[in-house]
Structures are given as C-alpha cells and as structure tokens.
Amino acid sequence: MLQISGAPEKGPTDIAGMIASSMRRMGVTGLPRNYEIFYEVFTGTNRDLVRDFEALNGRPTQEALDRLALKYFTQNSRQTIVENAQEQIASRAQEILSLLGRERSSLEKFGVILDQTSSGLKGRSEMSHDIMRKIVGIMAAATETTIAQGRQITQAMEEKSSELEEVRSQLKRYKRLADTDPLTRIWNRRAFDKRMAGIFDEQRSVMFHALILADIDGFKAINDQYGHPIGDKILQGVAQILKTQCTDDCFVARTGGEEFAIIVEGLSEEATVKLAETVRLAVEKAEFIVGSGARKCGPIRISLGVCMASDAANADELYAKTDQALYASKVDGRNRVTLFSSIPKGKFMKNWLLYRND
C-alpha cells in the first residue's frame, strides 16, 4: 500500500522595473539568482515557489533566498557547487605541492650545511675543543631544525590531504545529486543519457543490454482529478515500485514527466519481457491512498515498451525503437508490454513519427 498523504497573474509590461523596485524596497541584493527568484514569483509560473516566498513576510534574508534557489533551481545551484568543489580540490592540491616544495628546500639547505662543514674539516689534523664543540652545536641545531620542519610539514600535509579527501567526497556527493531526479530520488535524464551512451562503447556490452520504457497511462487525467501534488506522490510511488521490482543490475531513471526507463543488463529477451510484465503488474496491484481520508486513487496502470540493444546500432536508435514499442502498447489498449521485435515491420512507424513530431 502506498500512502499519498498560486500567484495571481501580473499585467504590467515593465516587469523588470517592478522586480528591481521590489528588490530595493525589500533590501535584497541585486544578485542574478535573486532576480531569477523574483521573476518567477512575479510571473507566478511556479506556485510552490510563490507560496514559499510569501511565507518570508516581505523581508527575505539572503540566507532564505539561497535556500529557495537551492530548492527550486537545483540544476544551476548544483553546478555552482560542483565548480566550487573543483576549485577547492585544485587549491588543496596546490597547497600540498607548496608543502612538498618547502620540504625539498629545507632538505637542500641541510645538505648544503653538511657539505660546507665537511669541506671545512678537510685538511685539518688538529682542532681545538671549543671549535669542535661549536661545530657539533651547529650541526645539532641544523639537524634538529630540519627534523622539526619535517614534522611540521608532515603534519600540514596530513591535514591538507584530509581536507582534500573531504572535498573529493563532497564533490562525489554533489555529482550524484546532479544525476538524481529531485522528485523521485532515482536517476534523471542526464544520468540516463550517459548510461545509454556507455552501452555502445564496446560491442560485447551491446549483447548483454536491453531497454524498457514505461509511461503512466492517463496521467493528465489523474493530475486534473486529484491535483499536481497528488500526481507527484504517484510518480514517487511508481518510481519506488520500479526500484523494488528491479535487481541491482538494472538502472532505473525518470526520463521526463510520467515516463520512466529501465536499462537491463545480463537478461535474455524473454527474461527482459518477463521483468517488464512483473513491473506492470506490481504497479497495477499497488494501492495508492489519497490523504488522511484513506480514499483510493487508481488503480494506476502503466504501458511499457521493450527493445534489446542488439537490435539497435546506437543509443539513439535503441531509445527510438523502444519508444515505438511503448507507443504500440498505448495504441493497442494501454496497460501492456510490447516487444519491439514482435511488431510487424512498419506497422506503427508512420503514426509514431507523427506522434513524436507533434
């Protein structure tokens, strides 16, 4: 069982002037990101953003605006974070190189002292006790200084290396965020495109991959009936079902709107179709409950298309053929699985092209 627990339009044409005036009145710094937030609020295109902005009560702090930017403009924010992390990595690496340079310089100076002392002793058969004591004192001081400097540099390098590793870990986390769909928490279209391209890097890899595309049937009607917040919960629920039904070898992504993709590895054509059918049945049997009233929403159904990577020449063709199979499932009545190789040649090609170019 899956529990599924606006701004008015602006008329004036000089919206840029209105935004600038409002930002000045509220004491908001004229940063590009702040302007972007105000523009979205004034145009009312994002109702959730308008609601969160109004909750700031007319005197937003920069920290509050930054939180809105991170929430609603994730792609650009994450890109900035990644770039900052890369700069930190470069900075830490440069600091480590500088420490190594200092260590090398210290050792070279110590070597010079040894060479000069050794040269000064050559040819001297007799030497007073005071001179010998001074020489020993100088050498001991130089040795102690070199050792101390070495310890300091070693400690500093350990600290910088630790910082560098922390930045690297942070960068890795943010790169994963950049490849994650913020609503469903599965892979997004960006990650999907990269994974698809990798299938065709080696011919051997092509033989062991397949693609499944799934699309929620009648999703617009669901949004119209229950509203977009409930529609979002349904998308999250379907994504979770797909993740649960697929093995760790499968790559599950939301590729846009109500469409999902599963890149399958290591299964035969028959087994891939069986997996798609298992996913379809799991979604159909799931109970989606709306709000606290425990009113059922659904049943929710999906249509699926399947194509083996060996039936395509590249990633684009694999996607197109799988999409044709998905279209065939829609045309044939929805809530079903269609294998591309089972479609009579040219049966849906013309209508599919018209559908995709619409």
C-alpha positions as CSV (number, residue, x, y, z in Angstrom):
1,M,0.0,0.0,0.0
2,L,1.4,3.4,-0.9
3,Q,0.2,6.3,1.3
4,I,-0.2,9.5,-0.6
5,S,-0.6,11.8,2.1
6,G,-0.9,30.3,-6.9
7,A,0.0,33.5,-7.5
8,P,-2.2,36.0,-9.5
9,E,-1.0,36.9,-13.0
10,K,0.9,40.2,-13.5
11,G,-0.3,42.6,-16.1
12,P,2.3,45.4,-16.4
13,T,4.8,45.0,-19.2
14,D,7.6,46.6,-17.3
15,I,8.1,43.6,-15.1
16,A,11.9,44.2,-14.9
17,G,11.3,47.6,-13.4
18,M,8.8,46.2,-10.9
19,I,11.2,43.5,-9.9
20,A,14.1,45.9,-9.4
21,S,11.9,48.3,-7.4
22,S,10.6,45.5,-5.2
23,M,14.1,44.2,-4.5
24,R,15.3,47.6,-3.5
25,R,12.2,48.1,-1.2
26,M,12.9,44.8,0.5
27,G,16.6,45.4,0.8
28,V,17.6,42.5,-1.4
29,T,21.0,42.5,-3.1
30,G,20.8,42.6,-6.9
31,L,22.3,39.2,-7.5
32,P,21.4,37.3,-10.7
33,R,19.9,34.4,-8.6
34,N,17.8,36.8,-6.5
35,Y,16.5,38.4,-9.7
36,E,15.6,34.9,-11.0
37,I,13.6,34.2,-7.9
38,F,11.7,37.5,-8.0
39,Y,11.0,37.0,-11.7
40,E,9.5,33.5,-11.1
41,V,7.4,35.0,-8.2
42,F,6.1,37.9,-10.2
43,T,5.2,35.8,-13.2
44,G,3.6,33.2,-11.0
45,T,4.8,30.2,-13.1
46,N,5.8,28.2,-10.0
47,R,3.0,28.2,-7.4
48,D,5.1,26.4,-4.8
49,L,7.9,29.0,-5.1
50,V,5.3,31.8,-4.8
51,R,3.9,30.2,-1.6
52,D,7.3,29.7,0.0
53,F,8.4,33.3,-0.9
54,E,5.2,34.8,0.6
55,A,6.0,32.9,3.8
56,L,9.1,35.1,4.2
57,N,6.8,38.0,5.1
58,G,8.3,40.7,2.8
59,R,11.7,40.9,4.3
60,P,13.7,37.9,3.0
61,T,17.2,37.4,4.2
62,Q,19.9,36.3,1.7
63,E,20.2,33.0,3.5
64,A,16.4,32.4,3.0
65,L,16.7,33.3,-0.7
66,D,19.7,31.0,-1.1
67,R,17.5,28.1,0.3
68,L,14.8,28.9,-2.2
69,A,17.4,29.0,-5.0
70,L,18.8,25.6,-3.9
71,K,15.3,24.1,-3.7
72,Y,13.8,25.4,-7.0
73,F,16.8,26.0,-9.2
74,T,18.7,22.8,-8.3
75,Q,20.5,22.2,-11.6
76,N,22.3,25.6,-11.7
77,S,22.9,25.5,-7.9
78,R,24.4,22.1,-8.0
79,Q,26.6,23.1,-11.0
80,T,27.9,26.0,-9.0
81,I,28.6,23.7,-6.0
82,V,30.5,21.3,-8.2
83,E,32.5,24.1,-9.7
84,N,33.4,25.4,-6.2
85,A,34.4,21.9,-5.1
86,Q,36.6,21.5,-8.1
87,E,38.3,24.9,-7.2
88,Q,38.8,23.7,-3.6
89,I,40.4,20.5,-4.9
90,A,42.8,22.5,-7.1
91,S,43.6,24.8,-4.2
92,R,44.3,22.0,-1.8
93,A,46.5,20.2,-4.3
94,Q,48.4,23.4,-4.9
95,E,48.9,23.8,-1.1
96,I,50.2,20.2,-0.9
97,L,52.7,20.9,-3.7
98,S,53.8,24.0,-1.9
99,L,54.5,22.0,1.3
100,L,56.5,19.4,-0.7
101,G,58.5,22.3,-2.2
102,R,59.2,23.6,1.3
103,E,60.3,20.2,2.5
104,R,62.6,19.9,-0.5
105,S,64.1,23.3,0.1
106,S,64.7,22.5,3.8
107,L,66.5,19.3,2.9
108,E,68.6,21.0,0.3
109,K,69.7,23.7,2.9
110,F,70.6,20.9,5.3
111,G,72.6,19.2,2.7
112,V,74.5,22.5,2.0
113,I,75.4,22.8,5.7
114,L,76.7,19.3,5.7
115,D,78.8,19.9,2.6
116,Q,80.2,23.1,3.9
117,T,81.1,21.6,7.2
118,S,82.7,18.6,5.6
119,S,84.8,20.8,3.3
120,G,85.9,23.0,6.2
121,L,87.1,19.9,8.1
122,K,89.2,18.6,5.3
123,G,93.0,19.0,5.8
124,R,92.6,20.0,9.5
125,S,94.6,17.4,11.5
126,E,94.2,19.3,14.8
127,M,91.3,21.3,16.1
128,S,90.6,22.9,19.5
129,H,87.9,21.6,21.8
130,D,85.9,24.8,21.5
131,I,85.9,24.7,17.7
132,M,84.8,21.1,17.8
133,R,82.0,21.9,20.3
134,K,80.8,24.8,18.1
135,I,80.7,22.6,15.0
136,V,78.8,19.9,16.9
137,G,76.4,22.5,18.2
138,I,75.8,24.0,14.7
139,M,75.2,20.5,13.2
140,A,72.9,19.5,16.0
141,A,70.9,22.7,15.7
142,A,70.7,22.3,11.9
143,T,69.6,18.7,12.3
144,E,67.0,19.5,15.0
145,T,65.6,22.3,12.9
146,T,65.4,20.1,9.8
147,I,63.6,17.3,11.8
148,A,61.2,19.8,13.3
149,Q,60.4,21.4,10.0
150,G,59.9,17.9,8.5
151,R,57.5,17.1,11.3
152,Q,55.5,20.3,10.8
153,I,55.4,19.8,7.0
154,T,54.3,16.2,7.5
155,Q,51.5,17.2,9.9
156,A,50.4,20.0,7.5
157,M,50.4,17.6,4.6
158,E,48.3,15.2,6.5
159,E,45.8,18.0,7.3
160,K,45.7,19.1,3.7
161,S,45.3,15.6,2.4
162,S,42.4,15.1,4.8
163,E,40.8,18.3,3.6
164,L,41.4,17.2,0.0
165,E,39.7,13.9,0.6
166,E,36.7,15.6,2.3
167,V,36.3,17.9,-0.7
168,R,36.5,15.0,-3.1
169,S,33.8,13.2,-1.1
170,Q,31.7,16.3,-1.2
171,L,32.2,16.6,-4.9
172,K,31.2,13.0,-5.4
173,R,28.0,13.5,-3.4
174,Y,27.1,16.6,-5.4
175,K,27.8,14.9,-8.7
176,R,25.4,12.2,-7.7
177,L,22.8,14.8,-6.8
178,A,23.3,16.3,-10.3
179,D,22.4,12.9,-11.7
180,T,19.4,12.4,-9.4
181,D,15.7,13.3,-10.1
182,P,14.8,15.6,-7.2
183,L,11.2,14.4,-7.1
184,T,11.5,10.6,-7.2
185,R,15.1,10.3,-6.0
186,I,16.0,7.9,-8.8
187,W,18.4,8.6,-11.7
188,N,17.4,11.5,-14.0
189,R,17.6,12.0,-17.8
190,R,21.2,13.3,-17.6
191,A,22.4,10.2,-15.9
192,F,20.3,8.0,-18.2
193,D,21.8,9.5,-21.4
194,K,25.3,8.9,-20.1
195,R,24.5,5.3,-19.2
196,M,22.8,4.7,-22.6
197,A,25.9,6.0,-24.4
198,G,28.1,3.7,-22.4
199,I,26.2,0.6,-23.7
200,F,27.6,1.1,-27.2
201,D,31.2,1.8,-26.2
202,E,32.0,-1.9,-26.7
203,Q,30.3,-4.4,-29.0
204,R,30.5,-7.0,-26.3
205,S,28.5,-4.8,-23.9
206,V,25.7,-4.4,-26.5
207,M,25.0,-8.2,-26.4
208,F,24.0,-8.0,-22.7
209,H,21.8,-5.0,-22.5
210,A,18.1,-4.1,-23.1
211,L,15.9,-1.0,-22.6
212,I,12.5,-0.8,-21.1
213,L,10.4,2.4,-21.3
214,A,7.4,2.8,-19.1
215,D,4.7,5.5,-19.2
216,I,1.8,6.1,-16.7
217,D,-1.5,5.7,-18.5
218,G,-3.9,8.7,-18.4
219,F,-1.6,10.7,-16.1
220,K,-3.0,14.1,-17.2
221,A,-6.5,12.9,-16.1
222,I,-5.0,11.9,-12.8
223,N,-3.5,15.3,-12.3
224,D,-6.7,17.0,-13.3
225,Q,-8.8,14.9,-10.9
226,Y,-6.5,14.9,-7.8
227,G,-4.2,17.8,-8.4
228,H,-0.5,18.0,-9.1
229,P,0.7,17.4,-5.5
230,I,-1.1,14.0,-5.6
231,G,0.3,13.4,-9.1
232,D,3.8,14.0,-7.7
233,K,3.2,11.4,-5.0
234,I,2.0,8.9,-7.6
235,L,5.2,9.5,-9.6
236,Q,7.2,8.9,-6.4
237,G,5.2,5.7,-5.7
238,V,5.7,4.3,-9.2
239,A,9.4,5.1,-9.1
240,Q,9.7,3.2,-5.8
241,I,7.9,0.2,-7.3
242,L,10.2,0.1,-10.2
243,K,13.3,0.2,-7.9
244,T,11.8,-2.6,-5.7
245,Q,11.0,-4.9,-8.6
246,C,14.3,-4.5,-10.5
247,T,17.6,-6.0,-9.5
248,D,20.8,-4.1,-8.6
249,D,22.0,-4.7,-12.2
250,C,19.1,-2.6,-13.5
251,F,19.5,1.2,-14.0
252,V,16.1,2.9,-13.2
253,A,15.6,6.5,-14.2
254,R,12.9,9.1,-14.7
255,T,13.4,10.4,-18.2
256,G,10.7,13.1,-18.1
257,G,7.1,13.8,-17.0
258,E,5.4,10.5,-16.3
259,E,8.0,8.4,-18.3
260,F,10.5,6.0,-16.7
261,A,13.3,4.0,-18.2
262,I,15.0,0.7,-17.1
263,I,18.3,-0.3,-18.6
264,V,18.6,-4.0,-18.1
265,E,21.9,-5.9,-18.1
266,G,22.5,-9.6,-18.3
267,L,19.0,-10.8,-19.2
268,S,17.7,-12.6,-22.3
269,E,14.9,-11.1,-24.4
270,E,12.4,-13.5,-22.7
271,A,13.6,-12.6,-19.2
272,T,13.5,-8.9,-20.0
273,V,9.9,-9.0,-21.2
274,K,9.1,-11.0,-18.1
275,L,10.7,-8.3,-15.9
276,A,8.6,-5.6,-17.7
277,E,5.4,-7.6,-17.1
278,T,6.3,-8.0,-13.4
279,V,6.8,-4.3,-13.1
280,R,3.4,-3.7,-14.9
281,L,1.5,-6.0,-12.6
282,A,3.2,-4.6,-9.5
283,V,2.1,-1.0,-10.4
284,E,-1.5,-2.2,-11.2
285,K,-1.9,-4.1,-7.9
286,A,-0.5,-1.3,-5.8
287,E,-2.9,0.7,-3.7
288,F,-2.4,4.4,-3.8
289,I,-4.2,6.1,-0.9
290,V,-5.1,9.8,-1.1
291,G,-4.7,12.0,2.0
292,S,-6.0,11.3,5.5
293,G,-9.4,10.2,4.3
294,A,-7.9,7.0,3.0
295,R,-9.6,7.4,-0.4
296,K,-8.1,5.1,-3.0
297,C,-6.6,6.8,-6.1
298,G,-6.4,4.5,-9.0
299,P,-5.8,1.8,-9.9
300,I,-2.7,3.2,-11.5
301,R,-1.6,1.5,-14.7
302,I,1.4,1.8,-17.0
303,S,2.3,0.8,-20.6
304,L,5.8,-0.5,-21.4
305,G,8.0,-1.0,-24.5
306,V,11.0,-3.3,-24.7
307,C,13.9,-3.5,-27.1
308,M,17.2,-5.4,-27.0
309,A,20.4,-3.4,-27.5
310,S,21.5,-5.9,-30.2
311,D,18.5,-4.7,-32.3
312,A,19.9,-1.1,-32.5
313,A,23.0,0.5,-34.0
314,N,23.4,3.1,-31.3
315,A,21.9,4.7,-28.2
316,D,19.5,7.0,-30.1
317,E,18.2,4.1,-32.2
318,L,17.7,1.9,-29.1
319,Y,15.7,4.6,-27.5
320,A,13.6,5.3,-30.6
321,K,12.8,1.6,-31.2
322,T,11.9,1.1,-27.5
323,D,9.7,4.2,-27.8
324,Q,8.0,2.7,-30.8
325,A,7.2,-0.4,-28.8
326,L,5.8,1.8,-26.0
327,Y,3.7,3.6,-28.5
328,A,2.4,0.3,-29.7
329,S,1.3,-0.6,-26.2
330,K,-0.6,2.7,-26.0
331,V,-2.3,2.2,-29.3
332,D,-3.2,-1.4,-28.5
333,G,-5.1,-0.5,-25.4
334,R,-2.6,0.5,-22.8
335,N,-1.6,-1.4,-19.6
336,R,0.5,-3.9,-21.5
337,V,4.1,-4.8,-22.6
338,T,5.2,-4.7,-26.2
339,L,8.5,-6.1,-27.5
340,F,9.9,-4.2,-30.5
341,S,10.9,-7.3,-32.4
342,S,7.3,-8.6,-32.2
343,I,5.9,-5.5,-34.0
344,P,5.2,-6.2,-37.8
345,K,7.6,-4.1,-39.8
346,G,6.3,-0.6,-40.4
347,K,3.0,-1.2,-38.6
348,F,3.2,1.9,-36.3
349,M,6.2,3.7,-37.8
350,K,4.3,6.5,-39.6
351,N,1.9,7.2,-36.8
352,W,4.7,7.0,-34.3
353,L,6.7,9.7,-36.2
354,L,3.6,11.9,-36.3
355,Y,3.1,11.4,-32.6
356,R,6.7,12.3,-31.8
357,N,6.8,15.3,-34.1
358,D,3.5,16.7,-32.7
